[in-house]
Amino acid sequence: MKSFYLDNDMSHLYFANCEKRSDEEEYEEIMSILRNANCKIGKSIMGPDCDVIECEIDGVSFDVIHTIDGDGTFLYCNHKAGMKKLECIFTEV
C-alpha cells in the first residue's frame, strides 16, 4: 500500500489505490494494518459524507477518515511524531 502527502500537508496521510480496489476493501486493509500495529481503535462518528474513526498509537490520537463519496480513506493526525509513526507503519507494508 503506497501512502503519500499532498502539497506539504503533513497532517493528512493519503493512500494510492493502485490495485483499483473498492473503497470498502481499501478501508478494511487500512484498519487491519492499524490493528496489527497495535493501534487502539475507538468510537466511530458517522457524518453525512464520511465516517471518522477515533484512534490512538503510542498515546497520540489520530483519526481515520472513511469517505462515502468515492474518495477513499485517509488518516489525519495533528502531531508530527505521531504522523511519522503512522507513515512508518504504512511504509513497512
Order of alpha helices (4+ residues) and beta strands (2+ residues): beta-beta-alpha-beta-beta-beta-beta-alpha
